[in-house]
């Protein structure tokens, strides 16, 4: 799912890293990156990155720039092969099959020769750009994307761990990203009593249209099993009326259905079980008005999807209607132009677990509580790689949702690893409610620049986009590694400053963030316990709520935190990855643009007008109600030696004296007097400006001005409150 918001500023971070090439012409062994924590699915294959293999090609990356080939690659690196060049993998396990993630230039196709221990196989691996280079111009911030595709091959022989498997570009340039090595079991036998689709006339050669044969088999097998024998079956239209039946294949490498819309039905009595076959489509673009999905609509209650290979569709499963207690487990969902799976409202007790998803053109896994809330549903132990235009996992509203023990890597533009959000997209929407549990997840190289915002999205984002977050959000036992920007982000993505409340982050290990650990951009509060960080690129905290003066974000230290106790010092700029926290300009106005609150205000003369940098706008308190106070949150403890207080410079503002006391606080609760009450004369002849010098050693985060009198008007008035570190 996608949305836009008004940009906070025109600033944009530069790309992290740049393309790096190895000299071609000789075989070069590249060093493998460090392994990451084991979360996610128990997979039947082992992946090997091309950049860790032996090659005479050219390594590209690392690169995080939207629209580049390396930025969409697993690990943000890949190997480019010209014709005749190869990359040679060392088999990490016994295997008889390989799946390869690759790219070829737009408009081209070709083949890869395959070698085992130096012997060329009779089989080749076909590669094509047909399913790549997707354009979605209606999505703000999108560029051409979806560069990679996956191709698989049964080798026809067994290889052992340590054997050498090479792929060689035969007749086209190929960029190789990652290879999955798998020991595929023999094809399963037909279950007793099942109805084979071939008995109803299905053509296993893939030449004839098998649609009616599948329908006839489903009707004949009510309450039983439809058997899909090994072979290729072509369906030219979607199946409907599927209920009280199991569709089972001999294994996802053997029984293959070629269909761009497999099941399309608005309702079902349920008890539908889809297992152990592949559905591979011909979807090459994203058309949101067309149901080009493996499942579109409802499977009905108490259904399941397991052991499937789902590829080249718009969405894997776009689920509406009734799907109570659905289980989606141990599937592979590859190369979809939009979501991998979306629970589109009214999902109750759904479990999505143990799945592998790669190369989605939108959220890999999403719950979107449209029309009715998704409730008591979970995404658990899934492995997600390379969503290239949105989030790894996104929860848009819903009640009592769980996101647990997932492994997510390499999100690209417009995406975090995990997003917990009240972005509604359309109505009727059901915001987050109850308890949202986000536990035990590992996020690797997640978070990206949002081109619509002009600044980054964190690895884990909590977003009050269209409404305040009032649900209880518990984020526990999180590992965030190599985020190019920030680890945890709290934001109101619609730009309206809706608060994020009731968030607890307990137990997190953060390693090598490009910028900050916490990126707070809206009002609200979160408590952090046992969060440790190492390799922080800039500072521990960026705390600059937007819009300016919309409120403050309170970070409560619950104990056990370490490695991130510094704060980015300049809310007028975005930290760039790895630059370090610059020393603040001693002549910078520390109060400009900071959140401001007051005991009261008159009409449109709100507290933020006193820190907006415009001396012609002003704050005015409630009238005839002294004392009145204005409080400015400087974001972190600051040394303050001088205040400059202003009224509008126009001569229409006659001279007046205001009696002002200056107070300071480190926590926003307990205040001490910094400068006692004193009369300060504002005179248009001298610019309606006064200076208040503060004692040496004054350090405060919260600056409060308490006004007890004004000879020119029965209210407190300031057009600007400026705070400086220098006397």
N, C-alpha and C positions, 0 to 999 in steps of 0.2 A: 504494500500500500504506500501511497505517496501523498505528500502535501507540501504546501509552501507557506512561508511566512515572510513578513516584512523584515528585511535585513537589518540587523542591529547596527551595522556599519559597513562601509565599503571595503573594509580590510579583508585580506585573504592570505592565508598562510602559503608559503611556497611549498613545492613538492618536497617530500622527504626522500633523500637519496636521488641518484641519477642513474641512467643506463650505463652499465659497465660491460665492456666486451673483452672476451679472451681472444687472443690471436688464433686464427684458424690455421689448419695445415698440419697440426700434430695432435696426438691424443693427449689430453690433459685430465688428470684425476682431480676432482674438486672436493673440498672438505665438506663433510656433512654437518648441518647445524645440530645444535644440542637438542635432544629429545625433550618433549613436553609431558606434563603430567597426564596420566592415563585416566581420562574421563570419556564419556560418550558411549558409542555402541560397541558390542563385541562383534567385530567384523570378520567375514570369512576370507578376507584377503589382506595382504600387507602392501602398503604403498611405498614407493621409492621415488624421491624427487630426481628429476633429470639433472639438475645442477650438482647433485652429489655423485653422479655416475661418471664414467670415463667417456670422453668425447673429443672429436676433432672439429666440433661445431663451435658456436659462439654463445657464451652465456649472456643473457640479458637480465637487467635488474641488479639490485633491488630498486623498485620504483613504486611510489604511491600516487602518482599523478593520474587523475581521472582520464580515461580514454587511451591509456597506453597498454600495450600487450603485457608488459611485465607486471603492471599493477593488478591485473586480473588473475595472474598466475598463483598457484599454490606456493606459499613462501615468498611471493613477489619476485620470483626468479624462474627462468626457464632456459632452454637451450635451443638455439636456432640452427637448423641444418639446411645447407644448400644441397642440391642434387649431388649424390655420391658421399655425403658426410653421414656420420652415424653417431649414436649415443649407445653405449654398452652398459647394461645394468648387471649387477651381481644379484642373482636370485636370493631373496632373503628367507625363502622357505621352499618346501616342495610345492610344485605347481604344474598345472597342465593348461593354464589359460592366462591371458593377460588382457587387461583393459587399459587403454592409453588415452590420456587427456592431451589434446594437441590443438594446433591452429595452423591453417594455411591461409595465404593471402586471399582477400575478397575476390570472388568470382573464379577461383581456381579449385581443381581437384587433382588427385593423383594417388600414388600408392607408396607404402613403406615396405621395403624388403625386410624379412625377419630372419635372424640368425640365432642358432643355439650352439654354443661352444664352437663358434666359427663356421658352422655348417649352415648354408642357406636353405631355408625351408621352401617347399613348393608353394606354400600359402603366402599371400601378401595381405597387408592391412590397408583397406581402402580409406582414404582421407578426403575430406571435402569441406568447403566453406559454406555449403548450402544452409546449414543450421546456425550459422554465426552472423555477426555484424547486424545486430538488431537495432532498429531505430524506433524510439517512442517519443516523438516530438511533442505529444500532448502532456508528457510528464515534465514539469518544470525542473530544470537542472540536469536532465538526462542528455547524454551524448551517445553516439554509436557505442554499443557495448556487446557483451555476450560473445567474446572473441573465440572462446575455446569450445571444443566438442569432444565427445568420447567415442572411441571405437574399440571393439572387443574381438578377440580371436581365441578359439580353441586351438592349441598348438599341435594337437595330434600326437603328442608324446609327453612323457613326464620329465620334468627337470628337478634337480635336487638343489638344496640350499648351497650356494657357492658357484653354481653353474652360471655361465655368461649368456645373457640374452640381449641381442643388439637389434635396433631398428635403424634402417638406412633410408634416407630420402632417395627415391628412385627417379622421380621426374618432376618434382615440384618442391619449392621451399616449404619446410615443415618446422614449426616450433613445438618442441616436445616439453610438456610440463611435468607430468607425473605418470608412473606406471603402477598398476595394481596387479599383484601376482596372486593367483588363487588356485587351489586344488579343487576342481569341480567334481562333485560326486557323479556317479553314473546316473543315467536317466531313470526315474522312478517307474515302477510298473503300474498298470491300470488298476485302480481299486475295484474289488469285486462289486458287482451290482451297479456300477456306474454306466452312464450313457455317453458313449464317445461321439464327439462332434462329427467324426468321419462316418459314423453309421447313419448320420442324417445328411451326408453329402458334402461335408466340408473338404476343401482341397488343401492338403498339406504342402503342396508345391508353391503356394502363394500366387498362382496364376489366376485361379477362379475366384469368384466372389463367394465367401463363406458366411455372409451375414445371415441368410435365412436358415442355414444349417445350425448355426449357434442358437437362433431363436427356437427352432424346433427341438433342439436338445434340451434347452432350458425348460420348455413346456413339458417335455417327456420326463424330466428328472425331478419334478417338484418333490421337495422333502429329501432329495438324494444328491448325487454328485454328477456333474457334467465333466467328462474327461476330455482334456485337450492333449492328444498324443504329441510326441516330438514332430516338429514341422513348422512351416510358416503358413499363416492363415491371414487372408486379406478380408477385412470388413470395410464396407463402403458407407455404412450408416450406423448410428449408435443403437445400442440395445436399450430397451425400456421394459417396464413391468417385471424387473428382476427381483424375486423375493423367494424365501424359503428354499434356497438352493446353494450348493457349493460348486464353484467353477475351479477346477484343479488341473494343473499341468504336471509334466514330468520333470520340471525344474526350469528356472528362468533362463538357462542357457540353451534349452532344448525346445520348449514349447513357446512359440513366438507369434503373437497376434499383431498384425500391422493395422493400426486404427488410430485416427486422429481424434476420435470421440467414442470411447468404448461404452460407457454407461451414462445415459442422460435421462434422469427421471426426477420429478419433483417430490415423489413420495414412494414409500415401500412399506410393506408389512414387516420387513426385516428378516433376520436370520440369513443374511447373504454372506457368503464366505468366499473370498477371492484369494487363491494361493498358488504359488509355485509356477508361475509362467511370466512371460514378458509381454508388455504392451508398448510397442514402439510406433510413434506417430510420424507424420510428415509436416509438422508445424514449423514454419520457417520465420514467421513474424508474429507479433502480438496483436491480436484483434479482440478487444475486450467485449465486443458484442457477439462473439461466437463462442459456443461451449466446447472449445477444442481441448477437452480435459479427459484424463483417464476415467475419473468419476466426476460427474457434474450433478449436484443435487443431493439425493438421499439414498442411502443403503438401508435405512430403517433401523430399528432398535436391535441390539444384540448381534451385530454383524462384525466382520473382521476382514482385514486385508493383511496378508503376510507372505513373505518370501517372493515378492514381486520385483521385477525389473521394469521401471517406468521411465520412458525417455522420449524426447522430441515431441512434447506436447506443450500446450500453453500452461496448464496447471496439472499437477499430479491429481490431487483431490480438492475440489471446490465444493464444500459440503454445506448444504442448506436443509431446511426441513428437519425431520426427526432422525437423529443418529445416536440415540441414547445408548450408552455403554459400548460404543464402537471401540474396537482395538485395532490400531494400525501399527504393525511391528515387523522388524527385520526385513524391510524393503530397501531397494535402491531407487532413488528418484534423481534423474540426471537430465541436465540440458533443457529445462523448462524455460519458456520465454517469460513466464510470470511466476507465481507462487509455487512452491513445492506442495504445500498443503495449507488450506485455509478453512478453519471452522467458522463459518460465516453466520454465527448467531444460533442460539437455541441448542448448542451442544451440551449435553448433560452426561457427566461420567465418562467422557471420552479419554482414552489413553493412547498416546502416540509415543512409541518407545522403540529403542534399538534400531532406528533407521539411519541410513546413510544418504545424505543429500549433497549434491555438487552442482555448481554452475546454474543457480536459479537467477532469473531476470527480475525478481522481486523478492519479498520475504520468503526465506526457505520454509519456515513454519510460522503460521500466524493464527491467532484467534481474534476475530473481529465481531464484537457483540452488537450486530445490527439487528433491529426488530425485536430480538429477545436476547438476554444475556447468555453467553457461554458460562457454564457453572460446573464446579467440581471436576474440572478436566485438567489434563496434565500433558506436558512434553518432558519426557524423561529418557536419559541415556541415549540421546541421538548424537550423531557426528555430522557436522555441517561444514562444508568448505566452499568458499568462493561465491557467495551471493553477490551478484555484480551490480545491483541497483537498489538495494534496500538492506534490511536487517537479517541477521541469522535467525533469530527468534523475535517475534513481535506479539505483544499482548495488547490489543486495543480494546479496553474495557473488559467487563466480565466479573464474575463473583467467585471467590475462593478458587483461584487458579494456582497451579504449581508448575514451576520450571526448574527441573532438578537434574544434576549430573550430566549436563550436555557439554560437548566439546565443539567449539565454534571457532573457525579461523578464516582470516583473509576476507573481511567484508570490504566492499568498495563504496563508491559514491552513494550518498543518501542513507548510509547504513551504520548502525551499531551492531555489536555482537548480540546483545539483548536489549530490547526496548520495552519498557513498561509504560503504557501511554493512554491518555484520554483523547487521542486524536480520533475524531468521529467520522470524517470523510462525508458522511451524510446522516440523515435522521430517518427513523428513530434509533438513537444510539444509547447504549446502556453503559455508563461509566464504571470504572473499577470500584468494586465493593467487597466487603468482607475482608479476608486475608489473602494477600498475594505472596506466595512463597517462592523465593528465588534462591536455590540452595545447591552448593557443590558444583557449580559450573566453572569450566575453564575456557578462557577467551584468549586467543592467540592472534596478534596482529589485527585486532578489530577496532572499529572506529574509523571515521573518514571525514574528509572535508564535505560539508554540505554546501554546494554552490549557490543555493538559494539564500542561505544565511550568511555566506561569506566567511564562515568560520567552522571549526570542527565539531563533530559529534563524538561523544565518548564511547569507550568500549561497552559500558553498561549505562543506559540512559533511562532516567525516570522523567517523563514528559507530561506536564499538565497542559497539553496543547490547546484544547478547547474548553476545559473545565478543571477546577481544582481537584487534586488527588487527596481524597479523604480516607481511602481504604488504608488498612494496615499493610505496609510493604516491608517484609522481612527478607533481607539479602544476607545470606550466610555462606561461609566457607567457599569464597570465590578466589580463583586464581586468574590474574590478568597479566599477560606477558607480552612485551614488545608492542604495546599499543602505540601507533604512530603519533597519537595526540594525548588524550586524557583517559583516565581509568573510569571514574564515576562522574556522570553528568546529571545535573538537575536543572531542568529548563522548562519554560512554557513556550513550546515551539510555534504557537500561533502569534507570538509577540505581544500578548496582552497581559502577561505577568500573573497568570493564575498560580496560586500557591501549590507547592508540593509539601505535604505534611505526613506525619506518622511513618517516617522511614527509619529503619534501623539497619545499619551495616555492621555485621558482627562476624569477624574472622575473614580476613582477606589477605592474600599475598600479591603484591603488585611489584612487577619487575620491569624496569626499562621502559617507562612511559616517555613519550616524546616531549610532553609539556608538563602537565600537572596530574596529581592524583585525584583531586576533586575540582570539578568545573561547575560552579554554582551560578546560574544565570536567571534565577527567578526567586521570588520570596518563598519562605517556608522554613523547614527545619528537618534535620536528620541527626541521628546519634551514631557515632562511630566507636566501635570497640575492637581491639585486637586486629587492627589493620596495620600491616607492616609494608614498607616500601623501600626498594633499593633501585639505584640507577634512575632517579627522577630527573627528567631533562631540564626543567626550568624551576619550578617551585612546587610546594605541596598543595597549595590551594589557590584557585582563581575564584574570587567571590565578588561578582559584579552583577547584581540583579538587573534585569531589563524588563520593561522600560525603566529608565532612571527614575528613582524616587517612588517606585512601585512598592517598596518594602524591602526587608532584609532577609537573608537566608542565614539561619543560626545553625552552626555546626557544634554539636555537643560532644566533648571528649569523654567517652565512657570508660577510658582506661585501656592500657595495653597497646596503644598506638605508637608507632615509631617511624622515623625516616621521612616525614612529610609535614613538619611543623612550620614551614615558611609560607608566606603569602605573596602572590604576584602583586607588585606595588603600583601598577598603573592601569586603571580601568579604561583609559582612553586608547589602549593598544592591546593587540592580541599577542600572547607569547608565541614565539616561533620555536619549533622543536629543537631542543638541545642548547638553546642560547644562554641559559642561566638567567637568574633573576637580576635584572640590572639595578644598580644603585639608583634610588629615586633622585630625580632632579630636585636640588634643594630649593629651587624657585617655583616648584610645581604647587598648584593649589590642591591640597589634599582632600578638600571637601567637594570639589567640582564633580557633578554627576553622581555623587554618592546618595544612598537612600536617606531620605529625610522624613521625619514624622513630627507631629505637633499635638499639643493639647487641644487645639481647635483651629479652624480656619473659616474665613468668611468668603462665601460664594465661590468664585473660581480662583481665589488667591491661595492656592494650595501650597503645602510645605516645599514641594519640589521646585517651586519657582525661586526659592532662595539659594539653590545650588545648581541652577541650569546654565550659568555662565552669561546670562543676559541681565544686565543691570536695570533694564526697563521693565522687566516683569518682577513681581514681588509676592511674598507671603504676607498675609494679614490674618491675625488671630481672630477668634470670636471677640466681638465688641463688648465693652463694659463688663469685663470678666477677668480682671487681673487677679493673680499672676497667670502668665501664659508662657509656655516653653516650646522651643524648637530644638529637636535632637537630630544630629547627623551621625550616621554610622560610617566611620572611615575605613571599615573593612578589616582592619587589623590594628594592633597597638602601634601608634605612631608618636614620634617626638614632635610636639607642637609648641612653638615659641611665640607665634604671632597670629592674631586674627585681624582680618579686615572686614568691617561691617559696612554695608552700603544700603542706601535708599535710592530710588530712581533719580538721576542727575537733573531732571527737568526742574526749571525754576518754579514750576507750578507746585512743587513740593516745598512748602515753606519750612524754615528752620524749626527744629524741634529737639528736645532732649529726651532720650529714652534711658531708663534705669535698668541696667543689665548686670546679671551675675553669670559667671562662667563656671560650669561644672564639668567633671569628667568621670568616665567609668571604663573599666576594662571588660565588664561582662554584661552591661546594659541593665543591671539590676541595682547595684550599689554605686551611688554617686558621691563624690567629694567635691568641695568647693576649690576651684583653681584660682579664681579671681572674684573677690567679694562684690556685692552690688554697688554700682557706681553710675552716676549720670554721664552719658556720652552725648555730645551735641552734634547733630547732623545739620549741615548748613549748605544750601545749594551753591553758595559762593566758593566753597572748598570741595565741590563735587559730591556733597552729601555722603562723605566717606569718613569713617573713624577707624583708628587702629588701637587694638588692645594687645599690649605686650604681656606675655605669660612668663611665669618663673622658669628659670633654668631647671631642667630635669622633668618637665611636664611630659608625661607619656599617657596617652589615652586612646581608646578606640571610639568611644561614644562621646561626642561633644554636645553639650547641652547649654543653651542660652535661655535663662529665665528672666523675663521682663516683668517688672512690677509697676511701671509707669511710663507714660508717653505724653509730653506736653502738647503735641500737635494732633493727636487722635486717640480715642479711647481703646486702643488695641496695640498689640505688638506688631511691628512691621520691619521686614528686611527684604531688600531686593537681591542681595548677595551676602552669603556668609562664606568667607574664604579663610582657609587655615594653611599655615606655612611652617616648615621646619626651621626656618632661619629667623633670627630676631628682627 
